[in-house]
């Protein structure tokens, strides 16, 4: 038989190699954020010493993160800890998986797929009072830290506003908006845009999806 001759036939179109087929941030979001559980789906992903490989060519990043103990042959889950925010700037990453497959002794590495890591606003002034000249001044906090060379703007409603000068790495930015528009309740939706990547403003875990409480009221 074929097995007696050392040939094993598997009745499947999937090659018997660790393969990623999708990178799935939680709640249907198109982007991932620090501290969230991210799913890597595929096949032949079971084994020991399962590790997620993350690389970013622009910043020369090559990082390994231990996978969570959940999942199985079709799923690896991991999270980028908020405590490691300094190691993972906003951007596009190549993500792969490494493991020692059952019955084997050498580690195997899967293919790579793209993962978009977005900024997250962690502190937002919900109410801003303009001064006598109509200028609104406020500070926002966020992660990951902004690195040298990255572009950044705050999108309020449909307008973009650059920050005041800052020194990278920065996790807070000051904004001074002259002739600021009056924005009563519910206020203007706020997004931080780093290198063209927006902080999420929609809670897709809700049914139906709703806007997150990322609004600024200007009076």
N, C-alpha and C positions, 0 to 999 in steps of 0.2 A: 504494500500500500504506500501512498505518498508519505504517511507519517513514518512508516518503517524506513523510508529512504531519507529521513531527516527534513522533510518538507511539511510545514504546518499550514493548512488552509483555513482562513477565518471567513465565515459567511457574512462579510460586512464590507461596505465600500470605504469605511474608515481605516486608514493605515494604522497599524498597531504602534503608533508613536504618540507621545504627549502632544496634543494639538489644541490650541486656543481657537475658538470660533467667535467669541463675542466678549467685549468688556462692558459690564453693566453696572453703572453707578446706581445707588438706591433710588426708589420711588420714581423710576422712569426719567430721572434727570439726564440731560445730555452731557453733563460735566460732573466731575468728582470734586469733593472737598475733603479737607483734612478731618480725620476723626470718624469718617463714615466707613461702613462696610461695603466693599466693592466686590462684585462677583466676576470671576473669570470662568466662563463656561466653555466646554469643549469635550474632549474624550481622552481616555487613557491618562488621566491626571491624578490617579491614586498612587499611593506609595508613602515612603517615609522621608523625613527631612525636607518636607515641601517648603519651598521658598519662592517668593515673588521677586523678580528682577526688574528694576526700574532704571531707565537711562534717559538722559536729556542731553543731546549733543551740544546745544548752545552753551550750556553752563558746565559741560564736561562732567556730568553727574552719572555715576554708576553705583547704585545702592541696592542692597538686598534687604528684604523684610520677610520675617517668618510668617508663613500662612497661618490663618486661624485653624483650629482643630475641627472645623466643620467641613461640610462638603463631601466629596468622594471622587469617583472616577470621572464624573461629568462636571465637577465644580470645585474651584478653589476660591476661597474668600480671604480678603486681607483688608487692612486698614492702615493708612499713613497716620501715625500718631501726631496729635497736635504738638506734643512735646518736641517733635523733630521738625517743626515748621521751618527752622533755619536751613534745613538740608534740602527742602523741596519747594523751590519757587514756583509761582504760577507759570504754566506752560504746557507744551505737548511732550508726553513721555512715550517711549517704547516700553511696553510691559510684556514680560514673559514669565514662565514658570519653570522651576527646576525641582526634581525629585528623584529618589531612588525607587524605581518601579519594583513591584512584588517579584521576588525570585531573582532579582539582579543585584549587583554590588556597586556598579558605577552609576553616577548621576546622569540623568538625561535632561535636556533643555528643550522646551517647546519653541514654537515659532513666536514671533513678536507681533503685538497689535498696538494701536494708538490709544492713549488715555489722555484726556484733557483735564488738568488740575486747575480749578478756578479759584479766584479770591473769595473770601467770605468776610463780610462786614460784621465785626464783633461789637462795635459800639457806635451808635448813631444818635445824634441829637434829634429827637422827634419834634421838638418845638424850637424854632429860631426866631428871635425878635430882631428886626432891622434897626440900625441906628438912625439918627436924625437925617442922615444923608441918603438913607435907603440902602445901606450896605448890610449884607448878612455875613457874619463871620462865625465859623464853627470848626470843630475838629472831628474826624472820624477815625476809628480804630479798626484794624483788619488783620488778617493773616492769609497766606504766608507773608513774610517780610518782602518788601519791594527791594529788588537788587539794582545795582548800578546798570544803566543802559536800558532798563525797562521803561516803557511809556505808561502813563497813567492819567486817567481823567475820571471825574465823577459825573455820572449821567443823572440829572434830576429831571424827571418827566421826559421831555424831548430835547433838552439842552445839555451840552457838555461843558464842564468847567475844569480848568487845570488847577492843580494845587499850588500853594505857595512853595517857595524853595524848600528842599529837604535834603538830608544827608542819608544815603543808603548805607546799610539796610534800614528800612523804615517800616514800622508797623502802625504809624499814625500819620495823618496828613492834615494840614490846615488849609481851609478854603475861605477866600474872601470874595464875595460876589457883589459887585457894585450894581446899583439899580436892580436889586434882586426882586423877582416877581412875588407878589403876595399870593400865597398858596394856603387857603383855609382848609379845614378838614374836608376830605380825608388826607390832603397833602399830596406831595409829589413822590412818586416811586423813585427810590435811590438805587443805583447800580454802580459798583466800582469796576472800571474797565482797565485791565492791565494787559498790555500787549494785545489788545483787541478781544480779550476773554472777559466776559461779564460775570459778576457775582450773581447767582440765581435769585430771581425775584418771584418765582412761582412755586407754590407748594403742590407738587404733583402727587403727593401721598393722599391728599384730600379728594373726595368724590362729590361733586366735580372739583377740578383743581382751582385753587384760589391764590390771590397774591399774598406773599409773605408780608409781615408787618415791617416793611423796610420803606417807610414814608417819612418825609420831612414836611412839617407844617411851618410856613413862613408868614409872620405877621408884622 
